[in-house]
Amino acid sequence: MSLKEKVREYQKRREAKKYFRSQNQYVIHGKDLPKYIAAIVVASIVIGGIAAYIERALPIVPMILYLIIGIAIAEILYRVSGMKSKEMGILAVIACILCYIVKGIVTLLLAGVMITLSNVLSVLFNNSLIGYLFMFAGCYFAYMRSVD
């Protein structure tokens, strides 16, 4: 094979790869990423605030809220993106973790405690093993509902 044929073959493969990526609906394109990040931040703030308020107002077990948060985040990301893929699953897990952090901060605000890093970390890591399992399960639900 001569050098010209190798270059031609390389260019054909590169064009085919470029066409496939442009037509693939399961790949997150760079122009859509800011929209998804904005949706993650807004959804995390809203859902985290609502979950903290519900936990404070109603005498329910907060473990169930972790599962509901995961399902809600996955549904919001699906409504915004219109696709389910592994990349959306990873974004859903990141959004879930961000939502847990926002929930901890809003819980501190509702209790009237000053917001410091140590206070936020104590709220997040003051769970039992069951609490951590439910947090993990919420992230798992968010991932699985975003991947199907």
DSSP file with accessible surface (Angstrom, degrees, kcal/mol):
  #  RESIDUE AA STRUCTURE BP1 BP2  ACC     N-H-->O    O-->H-N    N-H-->O    O-->H-N    TCO  KAPPA ALPHA  PHI   PSI    X-CA   Y-CA   Z-CA
    1    1 A M              0   0  152      0, 0.0     2,-0.1     0, 0.0     0, 0.0   0.000 360.0 360.0 360.0 129.7    0.0    0.0    0.0
    2    2 A S     >  -     0   0   60      1,-0.1     4,-1.9     4,-0.0     5,-0.2  -0.290 360.0-105.4 -82.6 170.4    1.4    3.3   -1.0
    3    3 A L  H  > S+     0   0  136      1,-0.2     4,-2.5     2,-0.2     5,-0.2   0.890 119.1  54.8 -64.5 -37.9    1.4    6.4    1.1
    4    4 A K  H  > S+     0   0  155      1,-0.2     4,-2.5     2,-0.2    -1,-0.2   0.907 108.3  48.9 -64.2 -40.9   -1.4    8.1   -1.0
    5    5 A E  H  > S+     0   0   91      2,-0.2     4,-2.6     1,-0.2    -1,-0.2   0.899 110.9  50.1 -66.5 -38.6   -3.7    5.0   -0.4
    6    6 A K  H  X S+     0   0  119     -4,-1.9     4,-2.5     2,-0.2    -2,-0.2   0.916 111.5  48.3 -64.8 -41.8   -3.0    5.1    3.3
    7    7 A V  H  X S+     0   0   68     -4,-2.5     4,-2.5     2,-0.2    -2,-0.2   0.926 112.6  48.6 -64.8 -43.1   -3.9    8.8    3.5
    8    8 A R  H  X S+     0   0  136     -4,-2.5     4,-2.3     2,-0.2    -2,-0.2   0.923 112.1  48.8 -61.8 -44.0   -7.0    8.2    1.5
    9    9 A E  H  X S+     0   0   89     -4,-2.6     4,-2.3     1,-0.2    -2,-0.2   0.910 111.3  50.1 -63.4 -42.1   -8.1    5.3    3.7
   10   10 A Y  H  X S+     0   0  124     -4,-2.5     4,-2.4     1,-0.2    -2,-0.2   0.917 110.5  49.3 -62.1 -43.5   -7.4    7.4    6.8
   11   11 A Q  H  X S+     0   0   91     -4,-2.5     4,-2.5     1,-0.2    -2,-0.2   0.894 109.8  51.8 -65.5 -38.5   -9.5   10.3    5.5
   12   12 A K  H  X S+     0   0  127     -4,-2.3     4,-2.5     2,-0.2    -1,-0.2   0.926 111.1  47.1 -63.4 -44.5  -12.4    8.0    4.6
   13   13 A R  H  X S+     0   0  148     -4,-2.3     4,-2.6     2,-0.2    -2,-0.2   0.907 112.3  50.4 -63.9 -40.5  -12.4    6.5    8.1
   14   14 A R  H  X S+     0   0  149     -4,-2.4     4,-2.5     2,-0.2    -2,-0.2   0.919 111.9  47.0 -65.1 -41.5  -12.2   10.0    9.7
   15   15 A E  H  X S+     0   0  129     -4,-2.5     4,-2.6     2,-0.2    -2,-0.2   0.903 112.5  50.1 -66.1 -40.5  -15.1   11.2    7.5
   16   16 A A  H  X S+     0   0   61     -4,-2.5     4,-2.5     2,-0.2    -2,-0.2   0.918 111.8  47.9 -64.4 -41.4  -17.2    8.1    8.4
   17   17 A K  H  X S+     0   0  120     -4,-2.6     4,-2.5     2,-0.2    -2,-0.2   0.917 112.1  49.6 -64.3 -42.2  -16.5    8.6   12.1
   18   18 A K  H  X S+     0   0  163     -4,-2.5     4,-2.0     1,-0.2    -2,-0.2   0.922 112.1  47.9 -63.6 -42.6  -17.4   12.2   11.9
   19   19 A Y  H  X S+     0   0  155     -4,-2.6     4,-1.8     2,-0.2    -2,-0.2   0.923 111.2  50.8 -64.6 -43.0  -20.7   11.4   10.1
   20   20 A F  H  X S+     0   0  129     -4,-2.5     4,-1.2     1,-0.2    -2,-0.2   0.929 111.0  47.9 -62.1 -44.2  -21.5    8.7   12.6
   21   21 A R  H  < S+     0   0  141     -4,-2.5    -1,-0.2     1,-0.2    -2,-0.2   0.863 111.3  50.6 -65.8 -35.0  -20.9   11.0   15.5
   22   22 A S  H  < S+     0   0   65     -4,-2.0    -1,-0.2     1,-0.2    -2,-0.2   0.820 116.7  40.8 -72.8 -28.2  -23.0   13.8   14.0
   23   23 A Q  H  < S+     0   0  124     -4,-1.8     2,-0.5    -5,-0.2    -1,-0.2   0.543  89.9 104.4 -94.9  -8.4  -25.9   11.4   13.3
   24   24 A N    ><  -     0   0   34     -4,-1.2     3,-0.8    -5,-0.2    -4,-0.0  -0.628  51.3-166.4 -79.9 121.4  -25.7    9.5   16.6
   25   25 A Q  T 3  S+     0   0  128     -2,-0.5    -1,-0.2     1,-0.2    -4,-0.0   0.587  81.3  64.1 -83.9  -9.3  -28.5   10.5   18.9
   26   26 A Y  T 3  S+     0   0  118     57,-0.1     2,-0.4     2,-0.1    61,-0.3   0.389  83.7  89.0 -96.2   4.3  -27.0    8.9   22.0
   27   27 A V  S <  S-     0   0   44     -3,-0.8     2,-0.6    -6,-0.2    58,-0.0  -0.866  78.2-126.8-103.1 135.0  -23.8   11.1   22.1
   28   28 A I        -     0   0   33     -2,-0.4     2,-0.2     2,-0.0    -2,-0.1  -0.698  27.4-146.7 -80.1 119.8  -23.9   14.4   24.0
   29   29 A H    >>  -     0   0   58     -2,-0.6     3,-1.2     1,-0.1     4,-1.0  -0.584  18.8-117.2 -87.0 152.9  -22.8   17.1   21.6
   30   30 A G  T 34 S+     0   0   63      1,-0.3     3,-0.4    -2,-0.2    -1,-0.1   0.823 112.0  58.1 -59.9 -33.0  -20.8   20.1   22.9
   31   31 A K  T 34 S+     0   0  166      1,-0.2     4,-0.3     2,-0.1    -1,-0.3   0.771 108.9  46.0 -72.2 -21.5  -23.4   22.6   21.9
   32   32 A D  T <> S+     0   0   38     -3,-1.2     4,-1.8     1,-0.1     3,-0.3   0.641  90.5  84.3 -91.9 -15.9  -26.0   20.8   24.1
   33   33 A L  H  X S+     0   0   68     -4,-1.0     4,-2.6    -3,-0.4     5,-0.2   0.890  86.1  52.9 -60.3 -42.8  -23.8   20.4   27.2
   34   34 A P  H  > S+     0   0   86      0, 0.0     4,-2.5     0, 0.0    -1,-0.2   0.895 108.2  52.9 -60.6 -34.8  -24.4   23.9   28.7
   35   35 A K  H  > S+     0   0  109     -4,-0.3     4,-2.2    -3,-0.3    -2,-0.2   0.924 111.3  45.6 -64.2 -41.9  -28.2   23.2   28.5
   36   36 A Y  H  X S+     0   0    8     -4,-1.8     4,-2.4     2,-0.2    -1,-0.2   0.901 112.3  50.5 -69.2 -39.2  -27.8   20.0   30.4
   37   37 A I  H  X S+     0   0   86     -4,-2.6     4,-2.5     2,-0.2     5,-0.2   0.915 110.8  49.3 -65.8 -40.8  -25.5   21.5   33.0
   38   38 A A  H  X S+     0   0   55     -4,-2.5     4,-2.6    -5,-0.2     5,-0.3   0.920 111.2  49.9 -63.4 -40.9  -28.0   24.3   33.6
   39   39 A A  H  X S+     0   0   16     -4,-2.2     4,-2.7     1,-0.2     5,-0.3   0.900 110.4  50.8 -64.2 -38.6  -30.8   21.8   33.9
   40   40 A I  H  X S+     0   0   10     -4,-2.4     4,-2.5     2,-0.2    -2,-0.2   0.942 112.7  45.1 -64.1 -46.9  -28.8   19.8   36.4
   41   41 A V  H  X S+     0   0   62     -4,-2.5     4,-2.3     2,-0.2     5,-0.2   0.947 117.0  43.7 -65.0 -47.7  -28.0   22.9   38.6
   42   42 A V  H  X S+     0   0   90     -4,-2.6     4,-2.7     1,-0.2     5,-0.3   0.940 115.9  47.5 -64.1 -46.0  -31.6   24.2   38.5
   43   43 A A  H  X S+     0   0    9     -4,-2.7     4,-2.9    -5,-0.3     5,-0.4   0.905 112.0  50.7 -63.8 -39.5  -33.1   20.8   39.1
   44   44 A S  H  X S+     0   0    0     -4,-2.5     4,-2.2    -5,-0.3     5,-0.2   0.912 112.4  46.0 -65.3 -41.8  -30.7   20.0   42.0
   45   45 A I  H  X S+     0   0   95     -4,-2.3     4,-2.2    -5,-0.2     5,-0.2   0.947 117.7  42.6 -66.1 -46.1  -31.4   23.3   43.7
   46   46 A V  H  X S+     0   0   76     -4,-2.7     4,-2.5    -5,-0.2     5,-0.2   0.958 119.3  41.7 -67.3 -49.7  -35.2   23.0   43.3
   47   47 A I  H  X S+     0   0   25     -4,-2.9     4,-2.8    -5,-0.3     5,-0.2   0.908 115.0  51.5 -67.9 -38.8  -35.5   19.4   44.2
   48   48 A G  H  X S+     0   0    0     -4,-2.2     4,-2.3    -5,-0.4    -1,-0.2   0.915 111.9  47.3 -62.7 -41.8  -33.0   19.7   47.1
   49   49 A G  H  X S+     0   0   21     -4,-2.2     4,-2.3    -5,-0.2    -2,-0.2   0.924 113.7  46.8 -65.2 -43.9  -34.9   22.6   48.5
   50   50 A I  H  X S+     0   0   93     -4,-2.5     4,-2.7    -5,-0.2     5,-0.2   0.921 112.6  50.1 -64.3 -42.5  -38.2   20.8   48.3
   51   51 A A  H  X S+     0   0    4     -4,-2.8     4,-2.6     1,-0.2    -2,-0.2   0.903 111.0  48.9 -64.4 -40.0  -36.8   17.7   49.8
   52   52 A A  H  X S+     0   0    1     -4,-2.3     4,-2.0    -5,-0.2    -1,-0.2   0.912 112.7  48.0 -65.7 -40.5  -35.3   19.6   52.7
   53   53 A Y  H  X S+     0   0  151     -4,-2.3     4,-2.8     2,-0.2     5,-0.3   0.920 112.6  48.2 -66.5 -41.7  -38.6   21.4   53.3
   54   54 A I  H  X S+     0   0   56     -4,-2.7     4,-2.7     1,-0.2     6,-0.3   0.920 111.5  50.4 -64.2 -42.2  -40.5   18.1   53.2
   55   55 A E  H  < S+     0   0   56     -4,-2.6     5,-0.3    -5,-0.2    -1,-0.2   0.877 115.5  43.2 -63.5 -36.4  -38.1   16.4   55.5
   56   56 A R  H  < S+     0   0  153     -4,-2.0    -2,-0.2    -5,-0.2    -1,-0.2   0.880 119.7  41.1 -76.4 -37.9  -38.4   19.3   58.0
   57   57 A A  H  < S+     0   0   56     -4,-2.8    -2,-0.2    -5,-0.2    -3,-0.2   0.858 114.0  48.8 -82.1 -36.8  -42.2   19.7   57.7
   58   58 A L  S  < S-     0   0   93     -4,-2.7     2,-2.2    -5,-0.3    -1,-0.1  -0.850  79.5-126.9-109.4 142.1  -43.3   16.1   57.7
   59   59 A P        +     0   0  134      0, 0.0     2,-0.3     0, 0.0    -4,-0.1  -0.401  63.3 133.2 -83.2  65.5  -42.2   13.4   60.1
   60   60 A I        -     0   0   76     -2,-2.2    -2,-0.1    -6,-0.3     5,-0.0  -0.759  66.7 -94.5-111.7 163.0  -41.2   11.0   57.3
   61   61 A V    >>  -     0   0   87     -2,-0.3     3,-1.0     1,-0.1     4,-0.6  -0.604  27.7-145.1 -75.2 125.8  -38.1    9.0   57.0
   62   62 A P  H 3> S+     0   0   32      0, 0.0     4,-1.1     0, 0.0     3,-0.2   0.682  89.9  77.7 -69.3 -12.8  -35.6   10.9   54.8
   63   63 A M  H 3> S+     0   0   32      1,-0.2     4,-1.0     2,-0.2     3,-0.5   0.884  90.2  53.6 -63.1 -37.7  -34.3    7.7   53.3
   64   64 A I  H <> S+     0   0   86     -3,-1.0     4,-2.1     1,-0.2     3,-0.3   0.860 100.7  61.8 -65.0 -33.0  -37.3    7.5   51.0
   65   65 A L  H  X S+     0   0   10     -4,-0.6     4,-2.8     1,-0.2    -1,-0.2   0.849  96.4  59.4 -62.6 -32.7  -36.6   11.0   49.8
   66   66 A Y  H  X S+     0   0   11     -4,-1.1     4,-1.9    -3,-0.5    -1,-0.2   0.908 107.3  45.8 -63.5 -39.3  -33.2    9.8   48.5
   67   67 A L  H  X S+     0   0   33     -4,-1.0     4,-2.1    -3,-0.3    -2,-0.2   0.922 113.2  49.1 -68.2 -42.4  -35.0    7.4   46.2
   68   68 A I  H  X S+     0   0   90     -4,-2.1     4,-2.7     1,-0.2    -2,-0.2   0.893 108.8  54.2 -64.5 -38.4  -37.5   10.0   45.1
   69   69 A I  H  X S+     0   0    3     -4,-2.8     4,-2.7     1,-0.2     5,-0.2   0.929 108.1  49.8 -60.6 -45.4  -34.7   12.4   44.4
   70   70 A G  H  X S+     0   0    0     -4,-1.9     4,-2.0     1,-0.2    -2,-0.2   0.927 113.1  45.2 -60.7 -44.5  -32.9    9.9   42.1
   71   71 A I  H  X S+     0   0   60     -4,-2.1     4,-2.2     2,-0.2    -1,-0.2   0.922 113.9  49.4 -66.7 -42.4  -36.1    9.2   40.1
   72   72 A A  H  X S+     0   0   31     -4,-2.7     4,-2.5     1,-0.2    -2,-0.2   0.912 110.1  50.4 -65.2 -42.0  -37.0   12.9   39.8
   73   73 A I  H  X S+     0   0    2     -4,-2.7     4,-2.5    -5,-0.2     5,-0.2   0.928 110.8  49.5 -61.7 -44.5  -33.5   13.9   38.6
   74   74 A A  H  X S+     0   0    1     -4,-2.0     4,-2.1    -5,-0.2    -1,-0.2   0.915 111.7  48.5 -63.2 -40.5  -33.5   11.1   36.0
   75   75 A E  H  X S+     0   0   44     -4,-2.2     4,-2.4     2,-0.2    -1,-0.2   0.905 111.1  49.7 -67.1 -40.8  -37.0   12.2   34.7
   76   76 A I  H  X S+     0   0   60     -4,-2.5     4,-2.2     1,-0.2    -2,-0.2   0.934 111.4  48.7 -64.6 -43.1  -36.0   15.8   34.5
   77   77 A L  H  X S+     0   0    4     -4,-2.5     4,-2.7     1,-0.2     5,-0.4   0.884 111.4  50.4 -64.7 -36.1  -32.8   15.0   32.6
   78   78 A Y  H  X S+     0   0   95     -4,-2.1     4,-2.8    -5,-0.2    -1,-0.2   0.914 110.2  49.6 -67.7 -40.0  -34.8   12.8   30.2
   79   79 A R  H  < S+     0   0  191     -4,-2.4    -2,-0.2     1,-0.2    -1,-0.2   0.878 115.7  43.6 -65.1 -36.9  -37.4   15.6   29.6
   80   80 A V  H  < S+     0   0   50     -4,-2.2    -2,-0.2    -5,-0.2    -1,-0.2   0.924 126.8  28.4 -74.1 -44.3  -34.6   18.1   28.9
   81   81 A S  H  < S-     0   0   22     -4,-2.7    -3,-0.2    -5,-0.2    -2,-0.2   0.814  85.2-145.1 -90.4 -33.4  -32.4   15.9   26.7
   82   82 A G     <  +     0   0   52     -4,-2.8     2,-0.3    -5,-0.4    -4,-0.1   0.661  68.0  88.3  75.6  15.0  -34.9   13.6   25.1
   83   83 A M        -     0   0   20     -6,-0.3     2,-0.5    -5,-0.1    -1,-0.2  -0.965  62.7-145.2-143.1 158.9  -32.4   10.7   25.2
   84   84 A K        +     0   0   53     -2,-0.3     2,-0.3    63,-0.1    63,-0.2  -0.995  39.6 134.5-124.6 122.8  -31.2    7.9   27.4
   85   85 A S     >  -     0   0   10     61,-1.0     4,-1.8    -2,-0.5     5,-0.1  -0.943  66.9 -93.6-155.0 174.3  -27.5    7.0   27.3
   86   86 A K  H  > S+     0   0  140     -2,-0.3     4,-2.2     1,-0.2     5,-0.2   0.875 123.1  55.5 -64.5 -36.1  -24.6    6.2   29.6
   87   87 A E  H  > S+     0   0   84    -61,-0.3     4,-2.3     1,-0.2    -1,-0.2   0.908 107.7  48.2 -63.6 -40.8  -23.5    9.8   29.4
   88   88 A M  H  > S+     0   0    2      1,-0.2     4,-2.2     2,-0.2    -1,-0.2   0.853 108.6  55.7 -67.6 -32.5  -26.9   11.0   30.7
   89   89 A G  H  X S+     0   0    0     -4,-1.8     4,-2.0    57,-0.2    -2,-0.2   0.913 107.8  47.7 -63.6 -41.9  -26.7    8.4   33.4
   90   90 A I  H  X S+     0   0   97     -4,-2.2     4,-2.3     1,-0.2    -2,-0.2   0.923 111.8  50.0 -65.8 -41.6  -23.4    9.8   34.6
   91   91 A L  H  X S+     0   0   25     -4,-2.3     4,-2.5     1,-0.2    -1,-0.2   0.880 108.6  53.9 -63.8 -35.3  -24.8   13.3   34.5
   92   92 A A  H  X S+     0   0    0     -4,-2.2     4,-2.2     2,-0.2    -1,-0.2   0.897 108.0  49.0 -66.0 -39.6  -27.8   12.0   36.5
   93   93 A V  H  X S+     0   0   39     -4,-2.0     4,-2.4     2,-0.2     5,-0.2   0.926 111.6  49.3 -65.7 -42.0  -25.6   10.6   39.2
   94   94 A I  H  X S+     0   0   93     -4,-2.3     4,-2.5     1,-0.2    -2,-0.2   0.922 111.6  49.5 -61.8 -42.0  -23.7   13.9   39.4
   95   95 A A  H  X S+     0   0    1     -4,-2.5     4,-2.4     1,-0.2    -1,-0.2   0.879 108.9  53.2 -64.8 -36.8  -27.0   15.8   39.7
   96   96 A C  H  X S+     0   0    0     -4,-2.2     4,-2.2     2,-0.2    -2,-0.2   0.932 109.9  46.7 -63.4 -45.9  -28.1   13.4   42.4
   97   97 A I  H  X S+     0   0   86     -4,-2.4     4,-2.0     2,-0.2    -2,-0.2   0.918 112.6  50.1 -64.0 -41.9  -25.0   14.1   44.5
   98   98 A L  H  X S+     0   0   58     -4,-2.5     4,-2.6     1,-0.2    -1,-0.2   0.906 109.1  52.7 -61.8 -38.2  -25.3   17.8   43.9
   99   99 A C  H  X S+     0   0    0     -4,-2.4     4,-2.6     1,-0.2    -1,-0.2   0.887 106.4  52.2 -66.3 -38.2  -29.0   17.5   45.0
  100  100 A Y  H  X S+     0   0   14     -4,-2.2     4,-2.0     2,-0.2    -1,-0.2   0.903 110.6  48.7 -63.5 -39.1  -27.9   15.8   48.3
  101  101 A I  H  X S+     0   0   64     -4,-2.0     4,-2.2     2,-0.2    -2,-0.2   0.932 112.1  47.8 -66.0 -45.1  -25.5   18.6   49.0
  102  102 A V  H  X S+     0   0   22     -4,-2.6     4,-2.9     1,-0.2     5,-0.3   0.910 109.4  54.3 -62.4 -39.5  -28.1   21.3   48.3
  103  103 A K  H  X S+     0   0    9     -4,-2.6     4,-2.3     1,-0.2    -1,-0.2   0.913 108.5  49.2 -61.0 -41.5  -30.6   19.4   50.6
  104  104 A G  H  X S+     0   0    3     -4,-2.0     4,-1.9     2,-0.2    -1,-0.2   0.914 112.2  47.8 -64.4 -40.8  -28.0   19.4   53.4
  105  105 A I  H  X S+     0   0   55     -4,-2.2     4,-2.3     2,-0.2    -2,-0.2   0.928 113.0  47.3 -66.4 -44.3  -27.4   23.2   53.0
  106  106 A V  H  X S+     0   0   34     -4,-2.9     4,-2.7     1,-0.2     5,-0.2   0.881 108.3  56.3 -67.3 -34.3  -31.1   24.0   52.9
  107  107 A T  H  X S+     0   0   31     -4,-2.3     4,-1.6    -5,-0.3    -1,-0.2   0.921 108.8  47.2 -61.1 -41.9  -31.7   21.8   55.9
  108  108 A L  H  X>S+     0   0   13     -4,-1.9     5,-2.3     2,-0.2     4,-0.7   0.901 111.3  51.1 -65.4 -40.3  -29.1   23.9   57.8
  109  109 A L  H ><5S+     0   0  106     -4,-2.3     3,-0.8     1,-0.2    -2,-0.2   0.908 109.8  49.4 -63.3 -41.4  -30.7   27.1   56.6
  110  110 A L  H 3<5S+     0   0   67     -4,-2.7    -1,-0.2     1,-0.2    -2,-0.2   0.814 110.1  51.5 -68.1 -28.4  -34.1   25.9   57.8
  111  111 A A  H 3<5S-     0   0   49     -4,-1.6    -1,-0.2    -5,-0.2    -2,-0.2   0.580 113.8-119.3 -82.6 -10.3  -32.7   25.0   61.2
  112  112 A G  T <<5 +     0   0   67     -3,-0.8     2,-0.3    -4,-0.7    -3,-0.2   0.723  62.9 145.7  80.9  21.7  -31.1   28.5   61.5
  113  113 A V      < -     0   0   62     -5,-2.3    -1,-0.3    -6,-0.2     2,-0.1  -0.704  56.2-104.8 -93.3 144.6  -27.5   27.2   61.7
  114  114 A M        -     0   0  145     -2,-0.3     2,-0.8     1,-0.1     5,-0.1  -0.444  36.7-116.7 -68.0 139.2  -24.7   29.1   60.2
  115  115 A I        +     0   0   68     -2,-0.1     2,-0.3     4,-0.1    -1,-0.1  -0.681  50.7 150.0 -83.7 111.8  -23.4   27.6   56.9
  116  116 A T     >  -     0   0   48     -2,-0.8     4,-2.4     1,-0.1     5,-0.2  -0.909  57.3-109.6-130.9 164.9  -19.8   26.4   57.2
  117  117 A L  H  > S+     0   0  130     -2,-0.3     4,-2.6     1,-0.2     5,-0.2   0.905 119.0  51.6 -62.5 -39.1  -18.0   23.6   55.5
  118  118 A S  H  > S+     0   0   80      1,-0.2     4,-2.1     2,-0.2    -1,-0.2   0.888 109.9  49.4 -67.2 -37.7  -17.9   21.5   58.7
  119  119 A N  H  > S+     0   0   45      2,-0.2     4,-1.9     1,-0.2    -1,-0.2   0.913 112.2  47.7 -65.6 -42.8  -21.6   21.9   59.3
  120  120 A V  H  X S+     0   0   14     -4,-2.4     4,-2.4     1,-0.2    -2,-0.2   0.930 113.3  48.0 -64.4 -43.8  -22.5   20.9   55.7
  121  121 A L  H  X S+     0   0   73     -4,-2.6     4,-2.8     1,-0.2    -1,-0.2   0.879 109.4  53.3 -65.5 -35.4  -20.2   17.9   55.9
  122  122 A S  H  < S+     0   0   59     -4,-2.1     4,-0.3    -5,-0.2    -1,-0.2   0.877 110.2  47.7 -68.2 -34.2  -21.6   16.9   59.3
  123  123 A V  H >< S+     0   0   44     -4,-1.9     3,-0.6     2,-0.2    -2,-0.2   0.918 116.2  43.9 -69.3 -41.5  -25.1   16.9   57.8
  124  124 A L  H 3< S+     0   0   23     -4,-2.4     3,-0.3     1,-0.2    -2,-0.2   0.893 121.9  36.4 -70.6 -39.9  -24.1   14.9   54.8
  125  125 A F  T 3< S+     0   0  133     -4,-2.8    -1,-0.2     1,-0.2    -2,-0.2   0.143  90.9  91.3-104.6  21.8  -22.0   12.3   56.6
  126  126 A N    <   +     0   0  133     -3,-0.6     2,-0.2    -4,-0.3    -1,-0.2   0.009  65.1 111.3-100.7  25.8  -24.1   12.0   59.8
  127  127 A N        -     0   0   42     -3,-0.3     2,-0.1     1,-0.1    -3,-0.0  -0.561  66.8-118.0 -94.5 164.5  -26.1    9.2   58.3
  128  128 A S     >  -     0   0   65     -2,-0.2     4,-2.0     1,-0.1     5,-0.2  -0.290  42.0 -91.2 -85.5-179.6  -26.2    5.6   59.3
  129  129 A L  H  > S+     0   0  128      1,-0.2     4,-2.3     2,-0.2     5,-0.2   0.897 129.7  54.8 -62.0 -37.5  -25.2    2.8   57.0
  130  130 A I  H  > S+     0   0   89      1,-0.2     4,-2.4     2,-0.2    -1,-0.2   0.901 105.3  53.3 -63.2 -40.0  -28.9    2.5   55.9
  131  131 A G  H  > S+     0   0    0      1,-0.2     4,-2.2     2,-0.2    -1,-0.2   0.923 109.6  47.5 -61.6 -42.3  -28.8    6.2   55.0
  132  132 A Y  H  X S+     0   0   80     -4,-2.0     4,-2.6     1,-0.2    -1,-0.2   0.886 110.1  53.0 -67.2 -36.6  -25.7    5.7   52.8
  133  133 A L  H  X S+     0   0   92     -4,-2.3     4,-2.6     1,-0.2    -1,-0.2   0.901 109.8  48.0 -64.8 -39.6  -27.3    2.7   51.2
  134  134 A F  H  X S+     0   0   61     -4,-2.4     4,-2.4     2,-0.2    -2,-0.2   0.868 110.4  52.0 -69.4 -35.2  -30.4    4.7   50.3
  135  135 A M  H  X S+     0   0   25     -4,-2.2     4,-2.1     2,-0.2    -2,-0.2   0.938 112.7  45.6 -62.3 -45.7  -28.2    7.5   49.0
  136  136 A F  H  X S+     0   0  144     -4,-2.6     4,-2.6     1,-0.2    -2,-0.2   0.907 111.6  52.2 -62.9 -40.5  -26.4    5.0   46.8
  137  137 A A  H  X S+     0   0   27     -4,-2.6     4,-2.9     2,-0.2    -1,-0.2   0.886 107.3  52.6 -64.8 -37.8  -29.7    3.5   45.8
  138  138 A G  H  X S+     0   0    0     -4,-2.4     4,-2.2     2,-0.2    -1,-0.2   0.924 111.4  46.0 -63.1 -42.3  -31.0    6.9   44.7
  139  139 A C  H  X S+     0   0   17     -4,-2.1     4,-2.4     2,-0.2    -2,-0.2   0.896 112.6  51.5 -65.6 -38.2  -27.9    7.5   42.6
  140  140 A Y  H  X S+     0   0  119     -4,-2.6     4,-3.0     2,-0.2     5,-0.2   0.918 109.5  49.0 -64.6 -43.8  -28.3    3.9   41.2
  141  141 A F  H  X S+     0   0   78     -4,-2.9     4,-2.4     1,-0.2     5,-0.2   0.909 111.0  50.8 -61.4 -42.0  -32.0    4.6   40.3
  142  142 A A  H  X S+     0   0    0     -4,-2.2     4,-1.1    -5,-0.2    -2,-0.2   0.926 113.3  45.3 -62.1 -42.6  -31.0    7.9   38.6
  143  143 A Y  H  X S+     0   0   67     -4,-2.4     4,-1.0     1,-0.2     3,-0.4   0.948 114.6  46.5 -65.7 -48.5  -28.4    6.1   36.6
  144  144 A M  H  X S+     0   0   67     -4,-3.0     4,-1.7     1,-0.2     3,-0.3   0.867 111.9  50.2 -66.7 -35.8  -30.6    3.2   35.6
  145  145 A R  H  < S+     0   0   97     -4,-2.4    -1,-0.2    -5,-0.2    -2,-0.2   0.750 112.7  48.5 -73.5 -20.9  -33.5    5.3   34.6
  146  146 A S  H  < S+     0   0    3     -4,-1.1   -61,-1.0    -3,-0.4   -57,-0.2   0.614 113.3  47.2 -90.2 -13.9  -31.2    7.5   32.5
  147  147 A V  H  <        0   0   40     -4,-1.0    -2,-0.2    -3,-0.3    -3,-0.1   0.824 360.0 360.0 -96.0 -37.6  -29.6    4.5   30.7
  148  148 A D     <        0   0  132     -4,-1.7   -64,-0.1    -5,-0.2    -3,-0.0   0.172 360.0 360.0 -34.6 360.0  -32.5    2.3   29.6
